[in-house]
Amino acid sequence: MDDMSKAEKILAGTWPTKDAKWIYESPDKGETLYRRLMGGKYKQLFNKDDDIDQLNEEYFAIHFNGVIHDK
């Protein structure tokens, strides 16, 4: 299975774990929050008011393709 197919399955909720595992990090005790996929190397700036589906699409586009696709 190629990486894009895997990303699509994770986004659709059909990947065996159902939920992607995220690591959340804050270098300044909560002022700034980053997240990355477990085993992933890219960090994404995360705000609690952000649309999680949009963030996931952007993250997977970068992680698996190296590019961001505008809608």
CHARMM-style PDB file with segment names, atoms N, HN, CA, C and O in Angstrom:
ATOM      1  N   MET     1       0.852  -1.181   0.000  1.00  0.00      PROA
ATOM      2  CA  MET     1       0.000   0.000   0.000  1.00  0.00      PROA
ATOM      3  C   MET     1       0.889   1.233   0.000  1.00  0.00      PROA
ATOM      4  O   MET     1       1.841   1.323   0.776  1.00  0.00      PROA
ATOM      5  N   ASP     2       0.575   2.180  -0.873  1.00  0.00      PROA
ATOM      6  HN  ASP     2      -0.198   2.107  -1.503  1.00  0.00      PROA
ATOM      7  CA  ASP     2       1.374   3.400  -0.910  1.00  0.00      PROA
ATOM      8  C   ASP     2       0.940   4.351   0.207  1.00  0.00      PROA
ATOM      9  O   ASP     2      -0.128   4.188   0.796  1.00  0.00      PROA
ATOM     10  N   ASP     3       1.787   5.346   0.487  1.00  0.00      PROA
ATOM     11  HN  ASP     3       2.655   5.478   0.008  1.00  0.00      PROA
ATOM     12  CA  ASP     3       1.545   6.258   1.598  1.00  0.00      PROA
ATOM     13  C   ASP     3       0.266   7.065   1.443  1.00  0.00      PROA
ATOM     14  O   ASP     3      -0.418   7.335   2.430  1.00  0.00      PROA
ATOM     15  N   MET     4      -0.065   7.452   0.218  1.00  0.00      PROA
ATOM     16  HN  MET     4       0.490   7.232  -0.584  1.00  0.00      PROA
ATOM     17  CA  MET     4      -1.278   8.257   0.006  1.00  0.00      PROA
ATOM     18  C   MET     4      -2.533   7.445   0.315  1.00  0.00      PROA
ATOM     19  O   MET     4      -3.477   7.967   0.909  1.00  0.00      PROA
ATOM     20  N   SER     5      -2.551   6.187  -0.079  1.00  0.00      PROA
ATOM     21  HN  SER     5      -1.785   5.763  -0.561  1.00  0.00      PROA
ATOM     22  CA  SER     5      -3.694   5.320   0.229  1.00  0.00      PROA
ATOM     23  C   SER     5      -3.857   5.182   1.737  1.00  0.00      PROA
ATOM     24  O   SER     5      -4.972   5.213   2.259  1.00  0.00      PROA
ATOM     25  N   LYS     6      -2.730   5.028   2.430  1.00  0.00      PROA
ATOM     26  HN  LYS     6      -1.825   5.003   2.006  1.00  0.00      PROA
ATOM     27  CA  LYS     6      -2.772   4.914   3.887  1.00  0.00      PROA
ATOM     28  C   LYS     6      -3.338   6.189   4.503  1.00  0.00      PROA
ATOM     29  O   LYS     6      -4.175   6.123   5.404  1.00  0.00      PROA
ATOM     30  N   ALA     7      -2.890   7.347   4.025  1.00  0.00      PROA
ATOM     31  HN  ALA     7      -2.210   7.401   3.294  1.00  0.00      PROA
ATOM     32  CA  ALA     7      -3.386   8.631   4.545  1.00  0.00      PROA
ATOM     33  C   ALA     7      -4.884   8.773   4.310  1.00  0.00      PROA
ATOM     34  O   ALA     7      -5.612   9.235   5.188  1.00  0.00      PROA
ATOM     35  N   GLU     8      -5.344   8.377   3.129  1.00  0.00      PROA
ATOM     36  HN  GLU     8      -4.753   8.001   2.416  1.00  0.00      PROA
ATOM     37  CA  GLU     8      -6.773   8.461   2.826  1.00  0.00      PROA
ATOM     38  C   GLU     8      -7.578   7.556   3.748  1.00  0.00      PROA
ATOM     39  O   GLU     8      -8.664   7.932   4.189  1.00  0.00      PROA
ATOM     40  N   LYS     9      -7.063   6.379   4.040  1.00  0.00      PROA
ATOM     41  HN  LYS     9      -6.180   6.074   3.682  1.00  0.00      PROA
ATOM     42  CA  LYS     9      -7.761   5.470   4.956  1.00  0.00      PROA
ATOM     43  C   LYS     9      -7.809   6.033   6.373  1.00  0.00      PROA
ATOM     44  O   LYS     9      -8.822   5.897   7.058  1.00  0.00      PROA
ATOM     45  N   ILE    10      -6.721   6.666   6.820  1.00  0.00      PROA
ATOM     46  HN  ILE    10      -5.898   6.776   6.263  1.00  0.00      PROA
ATOM     47  CA  ILE    10      -6.708   7.275   8.145  1.00  0.00      PROA
ATOM     48  C   ILE    10      -7.735   8.392   8.212  1.00  0.00      PROA
ATOM     49  O   ILE    10      -8.503   8.472   9.170  1.00  0.00      PROA
ATOM     50  N   LEU    11      -7.755   9.266   7.187  1.00  0.00      PROA
ATOM     51  HN  LEU    11      -7.130   9.201   6.409  1.00  0.00      PROA
ATOM     52  CA  LEU    11      -8.708  10.376   7.169  1.00  0.00      PROA
ATOM     53  C   LEU    11     -10.152   9.891   7.109  1.00  0.00      PROA
ATOM     54  O   LEU    11     -11.037  10.497   7.712  1.00  0.00      PROA
ATOM     55  N   ALA    12     -10.390   8.807   6.389  1.00  0.00      PROA
ATOM     56  HN  ALA    12      -9.671   8.315   5.899  1.00  0.00      PROA
ATOM     57  CA  ALA    12     -11.748   8.278   6.249  1.00  0.00      PROA
ATOM     58  C   ALA    12     -12.193   7.485   7.477  1.00  0.00      PROA
ATOM     59  O   ALA    12     -13.365   7.133   7.612  1.00  0.00      PROA
ATOM     60  N   GLY    13     -11.231   7.209   8.380  1.00  0.00      PROA
ATOM     61  HN  GLY    13     -10.279   7.495   8.270  1.00  0.00      PROA
ATOM     62  CA  GLY    13     -11.578   6.447   9.578  1.00  0.00      PROA
ATOM     63  C   GLY    13     -11.660   4.957   9.338  1.00  0.00      PROA
ATOM     64  O   GLY    13     -12.240   4.228  10.143  1.00  0.00      PROA
ATOM     65  N   THR    14     -11.080   4.491   8.227  1.00  0.00      PROA
ATOM     66  HN  THR    14     -10.610   5.084   7.573  1.00  0.00      PROA
ATOM     67  CA  THR    14     -11.137   3.064   7.928  1.00  0.00      PROA
ATOM     68  C   THR    14      -9.808   2.367   8.178  1.00  0.00      PROA
ATOM     69  O   THR    14      -9.681   1.166   7.935  1.00  0.00      PROA
ATOM     70  N   TRP    15      -8.825   3.104   8.657  1.00  0.00      PROA
ATOM     71  HN  TRP    15      -8.928   4.079   8.853  1.00  0.00      PROA
ATOM     72  CA  TRP    15      -7.550   2.483   9.018  1.00  0.00      PROA
ATOM     73  C   TRP    15      -7.788   1.659  10.273  1.00  0.00      PROA
ATOM     74  O   TRP    15      -8.601   2.055  11.108  1.00  0.00      PROA
ATOM     75  N   PRO    16      -7.110   0.529  10.440  1.00  0.00      PROA
ATOM     76  CA  PRO    16      -7.428  -0.362  11.567  1.00  0.00      PROA
ATOM     77  C   PRO    16      -7.465   0.298  12.944  1.00  0.00      PROA
ATOM     78  O   PRO    16      -8.260  -0.121  13.785  1.00  0.00      PROA
ATOM     79  N   THR    17      -6.649   1.301  13.207  1.00  0.00      PROA
ATOM     80  HN  THR    17      -6.003   1.642  12.523  1.00  0.00      PROA
ATOM     81  CA  THR    17      -6.672   1.936  14.525  1.00  0.00      PROA
ATOM     82  C   THR    17      -7.805   2.943  14.661  1.00  0.00      PROA
ATOM     83  O   THR    17      -8.062   3.426  15.763  1.00  0.00      PROA
ATOM     84  N   LYS    18      -8.485   3.269  13.576  1.00  0.00      PROA
ATOM     85  HN  LYS    18      -8.276   2.877  12.680  1.00  0.00      PROA
ATOM     86  CA  LYS    18      -9.578   4.249  13.517  1.00  0.00      PROA
ATOM     87  C   LYS    18      -9.089   5.672  13.777  1.00  0.00      PROA
ATOM     88  O   LYS    18      -9.441   6.589  13.035  1.00  0.00      PROA
ATOM     89  N   ASP    19      -8.292   5.867  14.807  1.00  0.00      PROA
ATOM     90  HN  ASP    19      -8.006   5.123  15.411  1.00  0.00      PROA
ATOM     91  CA  ASP    19      -7.804   7.205  15.125  1.00  0.00      PROA
ATOM     92  C   ASP    19      -6.294   7.247  14.978  1.00  0.00      PROA
ATOM     93  O   ASP    19      -5.578   6.380  15.479  1.00  0.00      PROA
ATOM     94  N   ALA    20      -5.831   8.261  14.290  1.00  0.00      PROA
ATOM     95  HN  ALA    20      -6.412   8.966  13.883  1.00  0.00      PROA
ATOM     96  CA  ALA    20      -4.388   8.451  14.190  1.00  0.00      PROA
ATOM     97  C   ALA    20      -3.869   8.834  15.579  1.00  0.00      PROA
ATOM     98  O   ALA    20      -4.557   9.520  16.335  1.00  0.00      PROA
ATOM     99  N   LYS    21      -2.685   8.401  15.903  1.00  0.00      PROA
ATOM    100  HN  LYS    21      -2.126   7.843  15.289  1.00  0.00      PROA
ATOM    101  CA  LYS    21      -2.074   8.723  17.192  1.00  0.00      PROA
ATOM    102  C   LYS    21      -1.196   9.957  17.030  1.00  0.00      PROA
ATOM    103  O   LYS    21      -0.278   9.970  16.210  1.00  0.00      PROA
ATOM    104  N   TRP    22      -1.476  10.976  17.801  1.00  0.00      PROA
ATOM    105  HN  TRP    22      -2.221  10.965  18.467  1.00  0.00      PROA
ATOM    106  CA  TRP    22      -0.767  12.248  17.709  1.00  0.00      PROA
ATOM    107  C   TRP    22       0.059  12.480  18.956  1.00  0.00      PROA
ATOM    108  O   TRP    22      -0.332  12.095  20.058  1.00  0.00      PROA
ATOM    109  N   ILE    23       1.209  13.117  18.771  1.00  0.00      PROA
ATOM    110  HN  ILE    23       1.527  13.430  17.876  1.00  0.00      PROA
ATOM    111  CA  ILE    23       2.052  13.562  19.875  1.00  0.00      PROA
ATOM    112  C   ILE    23       1.936  15.081  19.909  1.00  0.00      PROA
ATOM    113  O   ILE    23       2.162  15.754  18.903  1.00  0.00      PROA
ATOM    114  N   TYR    24       1.584  15.612  21.074  1.00  0.00      PROA
ATOM    115  HN  TYR    24       1.401  15.065  21.891  1.00  0.00      PROA
ATOM    116  CA  TYR    24       1.456  17.061  21.240  1.00  0.00      PROA
ATOM    117  C   TYR    24       2.641  17.560  22.058  1.00  0.00      PROA
ATOM    118  O   TYR    24       3.003  16.967  23.074  1.00  0.00      PROA
ATOM    119  N   GLU    25       3.240  18.660  21.603  1.00  0.00      PROA
ATOM    120  HN  GLU    25       2.946  19.142  20.777  1.00  0.00      PROA
ATOM    121  CA  GLU    25       4.414  19.214  22.266  1.00  0.00      PROA
ATOM    122  C   GLU    25       4.243  20.715  22.439  1.00  0.00      PROA
ATOM    123  O   GLU    25       3.668  21.390  21.585  1.00  0.00      PROA
ATOM    124  N   SER    26       4.746  21.225  23.551  1.00  0.00      PROA
ATOM    125  HN  SER    26       5.213  20.677  24.244  1.00  0.00      PROA
ATOM    126  CA  SER    26       4.729  22.664  23.786  1.00  0.00      PROA
ATOM    127  C   SER    26       6.081  23.064  24.366  1.00  0.00      PROA
ATOM    128  O   SER    26       6.417  22.695  25.491  1.00  0.00      PROA
ATOM    129  N   PRO    27       6.853  23.822  23.588  1.00  0.00      PROA
ATOM    130  CA  PRO    27       8.167  24.226  24.073  1.00  0.00      PROA
ATOM    131  C   PRO    27       8.124  25.335  25.133  1.00  0.00      PROA
ATOM    132  O   PRO    27       9.127  25.605  25.794  1.00  0.00      PROA
ATOM    133  N   ASP    28       6.962  25.970  25.289  1.00  0.00      PROA
ATOM    134  HN  ASP    28       6.148  25.751  24.751  1.00  0.00      PROA
ATOM    135  CA  ASP    28       6.875  27.115  26.194  1.00  0.00      PROA
ATOM    136  C   ASP    28       5.706  26.998  27.178  1.00  0.00      PROA
ATOM    137  O   ASP    28       5.036  27.985  27.479  1.00  0.00      PROA
ATOM    138  N   LYS    29       5.476  25.800  27.666  1.00  0.00      PROA
ATOM    139  HN  LYS    29       6.020  24.998  27.421  1.00  0.00      PROA
ATOM    140  CA  LYS    29       4.463  25.527  28.705  1.00  0.00      PROA
ATOM    141  C   LYS    29       3.050  25.948  28.310  1.00  0.00      PROA
ATOM    142  O   LYS    29       2.320  26.522  29.118  1.00  0.00      PROA
ATOM    143  N   GLY    30       2.668  25.660  27.066  1.00  0.00      PROA
ATOM    144  HN  GLY    30       3.261  25.193  26.410  1.00  0.00      PROA
ATOM    145  CA  GLY    30       1.297  25.873  26.641  1.00  0.00      PROA
ATOM    146  C   GLY    30       1.024  27.105  25.800  1.00  0.00      PROA
ATOM    147  O   GLY    30      -0.073  27.242  25.258  1.00  0.00      PROA
ATOM    148  N   GLU    31       1.980  27.998  25.674  1.00  0.00      PROA
ATOM    149  HN  GLU    31       2.872  27.887  26.114  1.00  0.00      PROA
ATOM    150  CA  GLU    31       1.766  29.179  24.838  1.00  0.00      PROA
ATOM    151  C   GLU    31       1.667  28.792  23.364  1.00  0.00      PROA
ATOM    152  O   GLU    31       0.816  29.301  22.635  1.00  0.00      PROA
ATOM    153  N   THR    32       2.536  27.896  22.938  1.00  0.00      PROA
ATOM    154  HN  THR    32       3.227  27.482  23.530  1.00  0.00      PROA
ATOM    155  CA  THR    32       2.564  27.406  21.564  1.00  0.00      PROA
ATOM    156  C   THR    32       2.425  25.894  21.616  1.00  0.00      PROA
ATOM    157  O   THR    32       3.074  25.235  22.428  1.00  0.00      PROA
ATOM    158  N   LEU    33       1.582  25.342  20.754  1.00  0.00      PROA
ATOM    159  HN  LEU    33       1.054  25.877  20.094  1.00  0.00      PROA
ATOM    160  CA  LEU    33       1.355  23.902  20.759  1.00  0.00      PROA
ATOM    161  C   LEU    33       1.588  23.347  19.369  1.00  0.00      PROA
ATOM    162  O   LEU    33       1.072  23.878  18.385  1.00  0.00      PROA
ATOM    163  N   TYR    34       2.358  22.289  19.290  1.00  0.00      PROA
ATOM    164  HN  TYR    34       2.777  21.859  20.090  1.00  0.00      PROA
ATOM    165  CA  TYR    34       2.625  21.594  18.037  1.00  0.00      PROA
ATOM    166  C   TYR    34       2.141  20.168  18.175  1.00  0.00      PROA
ATOM    167  O   TYR    34       2.064  19.620  19.275  1.00  0.00      PROA
ATOM    168  N   ARG    35       1.816  19.575  17.033  1.00  0.00      PROA
ATOM    169  HN  ARG    35       1.879  20.020  16.140  1.00  0.00      PROA
ATOM    170  CA  ARG    35       1.470  18.162  17.033  1.00  0.00      PROA
ATOM    171  C   ARG    35       2.178  17.489  15.864  1.00  0.00      PROA
ATOM    172  O   ARG    35       2.527  18.128  14.872  1.00  0.00      PROA
ATOM    173  N   ARG    36       2.381  16.188  16.006  1.00  0.00      PROA
ATOM    174  HN  ARG    36       2.098  15.668  16.812  1.00  0.00      PROA
ATOM    175  CA  ARG    36       2.928  15.385  14.920  1.00  0.00      PROA
ATOM    176  C   ARG    36       2.369  13.990  15.058  1.00  0.00      PROA
ATOM    177  O   ARG    36       2.032  13.542  16.154  1.00  0.00      PROA
ATOM    178  N   LEU    37       2.277  13.317  13.943  1.00  0.00      PROA
ATOM    179  HN  LEU    37       2.551  13.681  13.053  1.00  0.00      PROA
ATOM    180  CA  LEU    37       1.780  11.953  13.911  1.00  0.00      PROA
ATOM    181  C   LEU    37       2.801  11.045  14.569  1.00  0.00      PROA
ATOM    182  O   LEU    37       4.004  11.215  14.370  1.00  0.00      PROA
ATOM    183  N   MET    38       2.334  10.084  15.349  1.00  0.00      PROA
ATOM    184  HN  MET    38       1.357   9.946  15.510  1.00  0.00      PROA
ATOM    185  CA  MET    38       3.247   9.134  15.981  1.00  0.00      PROA
ATOM    186  C   MET    38       4.108   8.511  14.892  1.00  0.00      PROA
ATOM    187  O   MET    38       3.590   7.917  13.946  1.00  0.00      PROA
ATOM    188  N   GLY    39       5.401   8.644  15.025  1.00  0.00      PROA
ATOM    189  HN  GLY    39       5.821   9.126  15.793  1.00  0.00      PROA
ATOM    190  CA  GLY    39       6.323   8.142  14.017  1.00  0.00      PROA
ATOM    191  C   GLY    39       6.594   9.124  12.902  1.00  0.00      PROA
ATOM    192  O   GLY    39       7.417   8.854  12.027  1.00  0.00      PROA
ATOM    193  N   GLY    40       5.916  10.264  12.916  1.00  0.00      PROA
ATOM    194  HN  GLY    40       5.248  10.484  13.628  1.00  0.00      PROA
ATOM    195  CA  GLY    40       6.094  11.278  11.882  1.00  0.00      PROA
ATOM    196  C   GLY    40       7.227  12.228  12.232  1.00  0.00      PROA
ATOM    197  O   GLY    40       7.599  12.369  13.396  1.00  0.00      PROA
ATOM    198  N   LYS    41       7.767  12.874  11.216  1.00  0.00      PROA
ATOM    199  HN  LYS    41       7.464  12.759  10.270  1.00  0.00      PROA
ATOM    200  CA  LYS    41       8.865  13.800  11.476  1.00  0.00      PROA
ATOM    201  C   LYS    41       8.449  15.258  11.357  1.00  0.00      PROA
ATOM    202  O   LYS    41       9.192  16.137  11.793  1.00  0.00      PROA
ATOM    203  N   TYR    42       7.294  15.541  10.787  1.00  0.00      PROA
ATOM    204  HN  TYR    42       6.690  14.826  10.433  1.00  0.00      PROA
ATOM    205  CA  TYR    42       6.851  16.918  10.603  1.00  0.00      PROA
ATOM    206  C   TYR    42       5.999  17.371  11.779  1.00  0.00      PROA
ATOM    207  O   TYR    42       5.117  16.641  12.232  1.00  0.00      PROA
ATOM    208  N   LYS    43       6.265  18.579  12.275  1.00  0.00      PROA
ATOM    209  HN  LYS    43       6.981  19.172  11.908  1.00  0.00      PROA
ATOM    210  CA  LYS    43       5.455  19.184  13.333  1.00  0.00      PROA
ATOM    211  C   LYS    43       4.498  20.179  12.700  1.00  0.00      PROA
ATOM    212  O   LYS    43       4.816  20.820  11.698  1.00  0.00      PROA
ATOM    213  N   GLN    44       3.329  20.296  13.295  1.00  0.00      PROA
ATOM    214  HN  GLN    44       3.070  19.775  14.109  1.00  0.00      PROA
ATOM    215  CA  GLN    44       2.307  21.217  12.798  1.00  0.00      PROA
ATOM    216  C   GLN    44       1.850  22.108  13.948  1.00  0.00      PROA
ATOM    217  O   GLN    44       1.519  21.618  15.028  1.00  0.00      PROA
ATOM    218  N   LEU    45       1.833  23.418  13.710  1.00  0.00      PROA
ATOM    219  HN  LEU    45       2.102  23.815  12.833  1.00  0.00      PROA
ATOM    220  CA  LEU    45       1.317  24.353  14.701  1.00  0.00      PROA
ATOM    221  C   LEU    45      -0.165  24.064  14.896  1.00  0.00      PROA
ATOM    222  O   LEU    45      -0.902  23.901  13.924  1.00  0.00      PROA
ATOM    223  N   PHE    46      -0.599  23.999  16.138  1.00  0.00      PROA
ATOM    224  HN  PHE    46      -0.001  24.131  16.928  1.00  0.00      PROA
ATOM    225  CA  PHE    46      -1.950  23.568  16.467  1.00  0.00      PROA
ATOM    226  C   PHE    46      -2.580  24.569  17.423  1.00  0.00      PROA
ATOM    227  O   PHE    46      -1.985  24.940  18.435  1.00  0.00      PROA
ATOM    228  N   ASN    47      -3.783  24.998  17.095  1.00  0.00      PROA
ATOM    229  HN  ASN    47      -4.267  24.697  16.273  1.00  0.00      PROA
ATOM    230  CA  ASN    47      -4.566  25.858  17.983  1.00  0.00      PROA
ATOM    231  C   ASN    47      -5.872  25.145  18.303  1.00  0.00      PROA
ATOM    232  O   ASN    47      -6.431  24.463  17.443  1.00  0.00      PROA
ATOM    233  N   LYS    48      -6.359  25.292  19.516  1.00  0.00      PROA
ATOM    234  HN  LYS    48      -5.905  25.845  20.215  1.00  0.00      PROA
ATOM    235  CA  LYS    48      -7.562  24.557  19.912  1.00  0.00      PROA
ATOM    236  C   LYS    48      -8.800  24.967  19.126  1.00  0.00      PROA
ATOM    237  O   LYS    48      -9.775  24.215  19.097  1.00  0.00      PROA
ATOM    238  N   ASP    49      -8.794  26.130  18.492  1.00  0.00      PROA
ATOM    239  HN  ASP    49      -8.002  26.741  18.516  1.00  0.00      PROA
ATOM    240  CA  ASP    49      -9.945  26.590  17.713  1.00  0.00      PROA
ATOM    241  C   ASP    49      -9.872  26.179  16.240  1.00  0.00      PROA
ATOM    242  O   ASP    49     -10.805  26.446  15.482  1.00  0.00      PROA
ATOM    243  N   ASP    50      -8.776  25.531  15.822  1.00  0.00      PROA
ATOM    244  HN  ASP    50      -8.018  25.314  16.438  1.00  0.00      PROA
ATOM    245  CA  ASP    50      -8.611  25.132  14.425  1.00  0.00      PROA
ATOM    246  C   ASP    50      -9.559  23.999  14.035  1.00  0.00      PROA
ATOM    247  O   ASP    50      -9.966  23.197  14.875  1.00  0.00      PROA
ATOM    248  N   ASP    51      -9.900  23.949  12.757  1.00  0.00      PROA
ATOM    249  HN  ASP    51      -9.570  24.601  12.075  1.00  0.00      PROA
ATOM    250  CA  ASP    51     -10.713  22.864  12.209  1.00  0.00      PROA
ATOM    251  C   ASP    51      -9.830  21.621  12.092  1.00  0.00      PROA
ATOM    252  O   ASP    51      -8.891  21.599  11.296  1.00  0.00      PROA
ATOM    253  N   ILE    52     -10.123  20.602  12.871  1.00  0.00      PROA
ATOM    254  HN  ILE    52     -10.886  20.619  13.517  1.00  0.00      PROA
ATOM    255  CA  ILE    52      -9.263  19.419  12.943  1.00  0.00      PROA
ATOM    256  C   ILE    52      -9.197  18.676  11.614  1.00  0.00      PROA
ATOM    257  O   ILE    52      -8.146  18.140  11.263  1.00  0.00      PROA
ATOM    258  N   ASP    53     -10.298  18.634  10.869  1.00  0.00      PROA
ATOM    259  HN  ASP    53     -11.152  19.070  11.154  1.00  0.00      PROA
ATOM    260  CA  ASP    53     -10.289  17.946   9.579  1.00  0.00      PROA
ATOM    261  C   ASP    53      -9.362  18.649   8.586  1.00  0.00      PROA
ATOM    262  O   ASP    53      -8.628  17.996   7.844  1.00  0.00      PROA
ATOM    263  N   GLN    54      -9.402  19.976   8.577  1.00  0.00      PROA
ATOM    264  HN  GLN    54      -9.998  20.506   9.179  1.00  0.00      PROA
ATOM    265  CA  GLN    54      -8.522  20.745   7.697  1.00  0.00      PROA
ATOM    266  C   GLN    54      -7.059  20.550   8.096  1.00  0.00      PROA
ATOM    267  O   GLN    54      -6.190  20.387   7.239  1.00  0.00      PROA
ATOM    268  N   LEU    55      -6.798  20.571   9.404  1.00  0.00      PROA
ATOM    269  HN  LEU    55      -7.505  20.704  10.100  1.00  0.00      PROA
ATOM    270  CA  LEU    55      -5.431  20.334   9.871  1.00  0.00      PROA
ATOM    271  C   LEU    55      -4.926  18.959   9.457  1.00  0.00      PROA
ATOM    272  O   LEU    55      -3.779  18.813   9.033  1.00  0.00      PROA
ATOM    273  N   ASN    56      -5.782  17.958   9.581  1.00  0.00      PROA
ATOM    274  HN  ASN    56      -6.714  18.077   9.925  1.00  0.00      PROA
ATOM    275  CA  ASN    56      -5.389  16.600   9.190  1.00  0.00      PROA
ATOM    276  C   ASN    56      -5.063  16.529   7.699  1.00  0.00      PROA
ATOM    277  O   ASN    56      -4.058  15.932   7.312  1.00  0.00      PROA
ATOM    278  N   GLU    57      -5.903  17.132   6.864  1.00  0.00      PROA
ATOM    279  HN  GLU    57      -6.719  17.617   7.178  1.00  0.00      PROA
ATOM    280  CA  GLU    57      -5.659  17.119   5.421  1.00  0.00      PROA
ATOM    281  C   GLU    57      -4.331  17.791   5.089  1.00  0.00      PROA
ATOM    282  O   GLU    57      -3.551  17.279   4.286  1.00  0.00      PROA
ATOM    283  N   GLU    58      -4.078  18.942   5.714  1.00  0.00      PROA
ATOM    284  HN  GLU    58      -4.711  19.358   6.367  1.00  0.00      PROA
ATOM    285  CA  GLU    58      -2.825  19.642   5.466  1.00  0.00      PROA
ATOM    286  C   GLU    58      -1.630  18.822   5.928  1.00  0.00      PROA
ATOM    287  O   GLU    58      -0.618  18.732   5.233  1.00  0.00      PROA
ATOM    288  N   TYR    59      -1.757  18.224   7.110  1.00  0.00      PROA
ATOM    289  HN  TYR    59      -2.579  18.297   7.675  1.00  0.00      PROA
ATOM    290  CA  TYR    59      -0.642  17.446   7.649  1.00  0.00      PROA
ATOM    291  C   TYR    59      -0.316  16.259   6.747  1.00  0.00      PROA
ATOM    292  O   TYR    59       0.847  16.027   6.415  1.00  0.00      PROA
ATOM    293  N   PHE    60      -1.340  15.511   6.353  1.00  0.00      PROA
ATOM    294  HN  PHE    60      -2.284  15.700   6.622  1.00  0.00      PROA
ATOM    295  CA  PHE    60      -1.099  14.330   5.530  1.00  0.00      PROA
ATOM    296  C   PHE    60      -0.590  14.710   4.144  1.00  0.00      PROA
ATOM    297  O   PHE    60       0.199  13.969   3.558  1.00  0.00      PROA
ATOM    298  N   ALA    61      -1.022  15.844   3.612  1.00  0.00      PROA
ATOM    299  HN  ALA    61      -1.663  16.446   4.088  1.00  0.00      PROA
ATOM    300  CA  ALA    61      -0.509  16.288   2.316  1.00  0.00      PROA
ATOM    301  C   ALA    61       0.987  16.565   2.407  1.00  0.00      PROA
ATOM    302  O   ALA    61       1.744  16.210   1.504  1.00  0.00      PROA
ATOM    303  N   ILE    62       1.407  17.193   3.487  1.00  0.00      PROA
ATOM    304  HN  ILE    62       0.791  17.481   4.220  1.00  0.00      PROA
ATOM    305  CA  ILE    62       2.835  17.480   3.673  1.00  0.00      PROA
ATOM    306  C   ILE    62       3.597  16.197   3.986  1.00  0.00      PROA
ATOM    307  O   ILE    62       4.643  15.927   3.396  1.00  0.00      PROA
ATOM    308  N   HSD    63       3.070  15.418   4.907  1.00  0.00      PROA
ATOM    309  HN  HSD    63       2.220  15.637   5.387  1.00  0.00      PROA
ATOM    310  CA  HSD    63       3.778  14.219   5.376  1.00  0.00      PROA
ATOM    311  C   HSD    63       3.969  13.186   4.261  1.00  0.00      PROA
ATOM    312  O   HSD    63       5.039  12.590   4.146  1.00  0.00      PROA
ATOM    313  N   PHE    64       2.955  12.977   3.457  1.00  0.00      PROA
ATOM    314  HN  PHE    64       2.085  13.462   3.550  1.00  0.00      PROA
ATOM    315  CA  PHE    64       3.030  11.924   2.458  1.00  0.00      PROA
ATOM    316  C   PHE    64       3.418  12.418   1.066  1.00  0.00      PROA
ATOM    317  O   PHE    64       3.914  11.633   0.258  1.00  0.00      PROA
ATOM    318  N   ASN    65       3.204  13.698   0.767  1.00  0.00      PROA
ATOM    319  HN  ASN    65       2.800  14.336   1.423  1.00  0.00      PROA
ATOM    320  CA  ASN    65       3.519  14.218  -0.565  1.00  0.00      PROA
ATOM    321  C   ASN    65       4.572  15.299  -0.562  1.00  0.00      PROA
ATOM    322  O   ASN    65       5.201  15.550  -1.590  1.00  0.00      PROA
ATOM    323  N   GLY    66       4.778  15.946   0.568  1.00  0.00      PROA
ATOM    324  HN  GLY    66       4.268  15.742   1.403  1.00  0.00      PROA
ATOM    325  CA  GLY    66       5.723  17.039   0.646  1.00  0.00      PROA
ATOM    326  C   GLY    66       5.173  18.365   0.135  1.00  0.00      PROA
ATOM    327  O   GLY    66       5.919  19.332  -0.019  1.00  0.00      PROA
ATOM    328  N   VAL    67       3.859  18.412  -0.129  1.00  0.00      PROA
ATOM    329  HN  VAL    67       3.253  17.626  -0.004  1.00  0.00      PROA
ATOM    330  CA  VAL    67       3.246  19.639  -0.646  1.00  0.00      PROA
ATOM    331  C   VAL    67       1.908  19.875   0.039  1.00  0.00      PROA
ATOM    332  O   VAL    67       1.298  18.960   0.592  1.00  0.00      PROA
ATOM    333  N   ILE    68       1.471  21.131  -0.013  1.00  0.00      PROA
ATOM    334  HN  ILE    68       1.967  21.875  -0.462  1.00  0.00      PROA
ATOM    335  CA  ILE    68       0.135  21.491   0.478  1.00  0.00      PROA
ATOM    336  C   ILE    68      -0.743  21.760  -0.731  1.00  0.00      PROA
ATOM    337  O   ILE    68      -0.353  22.506  -1.629  1.00  0.00      PROA
ATOM    338  N   HSD    69      -1.930  21.157  -0.761  1.00  0.00      PROA
ATOM    339  HN  HSD    69      -2.247  20.552  -0.032  1.00  0.00      PROA
ATOM    340  CA  HSD    69      -2.878  21.370  -1.850  1.00  0.00      PROA
ATOM    341  C   HSD    69      -3.944  22.334  -1.379  1.00  0.00      PROA
ATOM    342  O   HSD    69      -4.637  22.055  -0.401  1.00  0.00      PROA
ATOM    343  N   ASP    70      -4.091  23.464  -2.054  1.00  0.00      PROA
ATOM    344  HN  ASP    70      -3.527  23.691  -2.848  1.00  0.00      PROA
ATOM    345  CA  ASP    70      -5.135  24.425  -1.717  1.00  0.00      PROA
ATOM    346  C   ASP    70      -6.456  23.944  -2.287  1.00  0.00      PROA
ATOM    347  O   ASP    70      -6.500  23.343  -3.361  1.00  0.00      PROA
ATOM    348  N   LYS    71      -7.527  24.212  -1.562  1.00  0.00      PROA
ATOM    349  HN  LYS    71      -7.490  24.701  -0.690  1.00  0.00      PROA
ATOM    350  CA  LYS    71      -8.849  23.818  -2.039  1.00  0.00      PROA
ATOM    351  C   LYS    71      -9.461  24.933  -2.826  1.00  0.00      PROA
ATOM    352  OT1 LYS    71     -10.582  24.799  -3.317  1.00  0.00      PROA
TER     353      LYS     71
END
